[in-house]
Every structure is written in structure tokens, then in C-alpha cells.
């Protein structure tokens, strides 16, 4: 059996294993075992991937497997990974594991919660391993729909509104996406042997220029909605703010990466002509996303809203880098996806833990947490520093690579938008330092908070894992950028 | 007369046999034996379904009056499966004291309309088609008014019969134009003698309008909501799936074999009708509070999606349409199954009554949720695949704009399907509907529907089989 199929199979088996569970302990055991198996598999995949590459296998995708699904429409269950997908799978596994820890004490309906979360992870894993656009959309939508119930049932605040808004906007995005994908499909062959296979289209069936011009905006916009592209980002702050901790982590950490990954795999790879000609529209939009998200974060008082707007800004940077379409910037884009995934997950985990104790996320009602819960506070500082791009942490390497790549374009237009994007770092520093100064170092505002306790073991485990990843990526970025770079051989 | 003509009519003859046996049983069986009426009816019908599938013929008899082929057999089998599920769901409702006496009538009337639909599907002549159409609609009026002591049901029956007669009149009016211009009613003869003269176009439009009433395309949909709401739930299910599916297939046959020359004209006509149907059906569904009325508008909008691939005129389109009908039957059957389970026990049909249902009836809620996801086109349910194949069939003909608009409409439809999910799972309610016990037949029907929803999409053989049976526009010369 192909190792990649296991990434879909294991969560599916987990779903079945959840069904007979009666007690909360059993549910936790299944969830934790599944997450651990997945992370072991992800590491094994990384190892096998290196082994295969060192053995001299230079194929673009490794571990490929192809089974015909719908013969008459030439739909295949085609899977395979390159360095980028391996990293994405690893990211997903880490965040699912830490998300499991972060929702260790979740009530009520624990079993249902973990079942929907597992369903979501099936979609995400399936999306990252797919090489066939049809299965990609299939898994993409499987990942979207659990969000509705996850936010609607276990969320806080205006959860029903947020859940509906998020679901409908993302589904609206996938409406754009599907038209684009069908357009590509019917342009793959003049004789009627249409194909959904990404590799086959990229290598053997270049898409006609005219079709590229109308499919590119549709596909980019469709995935862009999930990547929080301005002006379709409005689901993101509401959705993240209302979602329970683990869902925010998974959604900001992994699901938003589906958008960037999809733009990169389909829009940029299969429609290169239109990508060069029409990218200016989206560069403007992503430029706005980057800056607007950062300024939006300054204006907020709710910790989750701050982080959600910061996600808009950071994910905007991912799309921005993808549109630069050169080797360095694309490498930076993937690194930013990883960095942002880990960092945001850390943020949301910490916010969830703080909220679980103080029952407020309003920064005006918080203060002096450094004395009360030093572990969580120090972790928050580290996450903040990673977010504003301190060297030695993941944010720095990713953003640096992006800006170096973006600066390779010498036209005035690109220069202006690169400078705009870079200036967002300053704004990021403003809102990060403001929050850190206010809630961690300021005076204790609420006397009741003094009785609160610091993190417990499962929370510590989640936080330490994420910090280790963030720091590891910042200190040893070489292997990651090599892994990404070797998968971008087709870009110069 | 050559009796061998009858050899091709195996589905009809088998249905007739079931009908006669059930009628005789209903007339002559003792009260004690009548306890077994329901299982016997279901078993007989199951046998008929199997017979229908395994004795396939192709050809035409009675001088081209009756035409059959793999496509016709396939759609008949699809309808049979749907009717079987409906029969299973009906027991609980028919066992109520006010309807137990009329139990036989329900089966006989249903089988009679099914016979009419068979004739519509297999006709090669407009005369037979018309007889089929009438046989398929008039007994339904009796079914709609089945709960005659309920004001709503009687009203719905009256509304239905007026509309049925009206639409039949329009159809036959159009037919008379076509006959006047061409001098024949045989499909095969008409194919060659149709021309783009104003008289024939006029006739075609009247003829198609009459059929659009049956499919409830906007603007011919106004009867649907009241009738669906007033009719007994099982009859509503029958109307919204089986009756619609048969009419769509008959329409496709007429479009592809009789009017291929006028394809450009009816394509423009349906382009607009489909867009209106999907959009208006959706927009009205948002505001509904009554579950049956809500599903009525949802089924109006679903009819638009069905037609989206039917009007392409390709074999792929026809395959996608039949597949969509197949999936739609299962999805709707699951939704209506839950509704009738709750209605039978509590009499509640409003969406607010479903608030907090998950706490007391987790299984029914999950069934309803899966049905809603399938209707809304969410993977991994079959609804996702059927919608996508419909869109692909339309895209293949370059219909980008309408596919795009239809896809945006699926987002609207998702909104109201999620409202039901929200009511059941999210909205808090201190007095939810108490735990409902359903009888074993209804349970079986729900299990079959849900298994269908999950399996039909993920396993490709169903689509592969159905799509090979489709045929496109008949090429002339």
C-alpha cells in the first residue's frame, strides 16, 4: 500500500474507532493515538523522501499512485508528493497533535468534536497529496464543511453568524474555483481526452492562452478566498474569533494554507502565461491584504481578532510571494506558510489557554500575566517575536526570503508593492509589542486573576512542541529551503 | 395483431401483474390476511424491480408507438428503486386508523401513475405520450387529496388537478399545432419533417410548457409549494422525485428525438428557464418555515440543476441527468423519511420544531444532516458528484456563464440547507421533540437511502453504468 494513502486511511479509521467510544477517556485515547500515528507517518515520509532523493530519483513527484476512479470522465485518484507537500503534511500532523492537546478538556460533546476535527484533517491531508484536480476539490470541500459545525457548536461569541459567514464565503470561493477547474479540464485536449491530472497538464497539455486568461482569475480568486485575499478576507476575523481553540489553530495554521498551496499548484503552475500577465491585479489586492491586515490588528482589542487580522496580513504575504513567480520568492512563500502555520497555531493555543483561565480576551481587561502565569506569558512573547520577524525564529527566514525574492523584480510597480509589503513589518511590531506590553507586563487589572494557575502538562506539551518547531525552523532553515527549492526546479 | 409485440413491454406487463395481484388481494383477502398486505406489496414490487432490471430489451413495437432501449430501462429501474423506498416509508402513515382502510388504494394509485410514467418514458408517438401523461397525473390528484379530512390535503388536491388539467390542455394545444404542420405524431417521422416554421416553434413551446408544469420549472411552479405542503408527506416525496424524474426523461426524449433541428431555439429557452428556476427556487426556499414547503422550493431549484445537463443535448448530459435523478431520489427520500417519522409521531413539521433535535434523536438528526449535505452538494455524499457531473456536462457544451451562476446558487442553497442543520445541532431548545420511535420499514428505508447517498458517489460503477446508457441528439442525414 502506498504510504500516502495512509494519511487518508488512518483518520478514516479513527472516525470508525470513535463510534463505539462511550467515555471521554476513550475519545482522548483514540484522538491522541491517531494524531501520534500521523506524526510518525509524516516523519517517516520525510525520511523516505530523503532516502528516495539520495538514491537518485529525480522525478518531480515521488510515491505516486494512480487509480482510475471515474473512467468515462478520466477522473483518477492520483496522489504523489514533492518536498513542498511533504512539509505541508508535516505541518498538518504537528498542528493536529497540538490541537488535540489544546482541546484536551473540551466539553460538551467531546466525541462529536473530535470526529469533526478528524474529518477536517482527512480533507486537509487528502488535499495535500492529490495530483488530480477533481480529488483536490473533493478533499478541499470535505475540509471546509466541518468548520460550520465546529464553530457553530463549540464556538464563542457570535458563533452562528461567524460559522455561516465563513462556510458560505469559502463555498462561494469554491464556486469560482470549480468553474476555473472545469475550464482547464476542457482545454486540456483538442481531441476529447481531457484530464484533471496536474502533472500531465503541466508537462504534456499546455492550456490555450485564451482559456488561461479567464480561468486564472477564477482559480486564483477561488483559492484566494481561503487565503484571506482582500476583499474576501472578512470571514477570517469573525471565524477565527468565534472558533474554539483547536479549530482556530487548525484553520489558521493549516486550512488557510490550502488557499496558498492551491494557487501555487494550479493557478501558477498550469496557467503561467496568464499568471505573468494578470498577476498585477492580484499583487495590488495582496498588497492591500498585507497592509490592511496589519493596520486592522492595531485597531482591535480582542486577542483573537488581533491574531486573525495578523493572519490576514501574513497570508496575504504568502499569496504576494507566490505572485512574484521567481524561485526565491516562491521558496519564501512556502516557508511563510510553514512559519505562519506554526506561529499562529501557537498564538491561538496560548490565547485559548489564557481565555480558558481569565474568561476574557479583551486586552483592556488583562494585565500583568507575566507574574501570574509565567510559562504562558513567556511563550506568548516568543510567539510575538516570531510574528514580528526576530532573527532566530521562523518568521524572519520566511519573510526575508520573500522580500529578497520580490526585490529581484526591478520594475517600479513591483518595487512599490514590495516596499509596501516590507513596511507591514513595522506595523506588525506595533500591535505585537502593544499587546505584549499591555497584557503581560502591565499592572494586574483584575484581582481575581491573581489566583489563576499556570499551564498544566498537556498545555505545556502543546506549547513546547510548537515553540520547538518555530525555533527549529528559524535556526536551521537550510534543509527546509533546500527541500522547497528542489521542488521548484521548473521556476527560474 | 401480432402478440409478439407485447414481448418488449416486460416492465409494463410486470407492473400490471403486480397491480392486478394487489388489487385482487385487496378485494378478496380476509381481514386477517390483510395484515400482511404491506409486506406482500413491498415484496411484489421488489420482485418487479429486479425483473425490470434483468430483462432488458431494445427495439420498438406497435409500429413505433412503443420504444425501449437501455436508457428507458435504466430510468425505469431508477424510478422503481425510488418507489420502493417510498413504499417502505408509507407503512407508518398508512397504519394510522384514519388511513388504514384506504391502504390498498395508496398502492394501486401509485402503481397506476407509475404505469403512466412508463408509457411516457417509452412512447414513440405523441398519442401514447399523452395517454401516459394523463395516466401519470390524474391519479396523483387522488393521492394528494388522500388525507381528505384534512383541509390542506383537499385543497392541495384541488390545486393539483386544476394545474394538471391546465398543463395537459396546453400540451395538447401545442401538439395540435405540430400535428397540423407535419401530419404525423410519430417521433421518428417528426424528426425529419420538423422545420423552423413559426407554427411549429409555437407548437413546440406550448408542448414544452405543458411539460415544464410537471417538472415545476419557474414560471410554471406556482402550484408546487401549496401542493407539496398539503399532500401527505409520502405523496410529496413521490411528486418531487419520481414524477419529476419521469417528466424530465420524457422531455429529454422529445427534445432529442423530435426537435433536434430546433436545438438552438429550445436551448435558449431552457437557458433562461433554468436560471430562473434555480434562482427563484432558492430565494423562496430561504424564507420558508414549514419543512415540507421548504423542501418544495428546494426541489424546484433542484429541478433547475436536473435540467442544466438535460438541455445540453449530449449523451454525457443525458447520463448526468439520469444520475442526478438517481442521487436526488435517495437524498430527498432520506430527508422526507425523517420528516415523516417526526410528523407521524408528533405532527410537527415546522423548522423551529426541529430545534435541538440532535439531543433527543441523534440518529434522525444525522440522517437529516447527511440528506441536507447531499442536496447541497457537499462531499463525500453523492450529491457532490451528481452536481459536479451536471456542471461538467454543461461546461462541455461551453455553457460557462450558466454553470457559474448555478454554482453561485449552490452557495445560496447551502445557506438554507445549513439552516436545518443549525436548527437540529446548534440552536438551543429546552423542549425539543421527544425521542421518536420509528417502525422497522421506515428505518429500512432510511438505511437504504443513507447507504445510497454515501455509496453511489464514492463508488463509480453507478455513474459509469448510467452514463453509458444515455444518448444525445439524434443526428439527421
Interface residues (C-beta under 8 A of the other chain):
Chain A: X69 X70 X71 X72 X73 X75 X134 X137 X138 X139 X141 X142 X145 X148 X149 X152 X153 X159 X160 X163 X164 X167 X168 X171 X172 X175 X176 X178 X179 X182 X183 X185 X186 X214
Chain B: X316 X319 X373 X378 X379 X380 X384 X388 X389 X391 X392 X395 X396 X400 X403 X404 X407 X408 X410 X411 X414 X415 X418 X421 X422 X425 X426 X427 X460 X463 X464 X467 X468
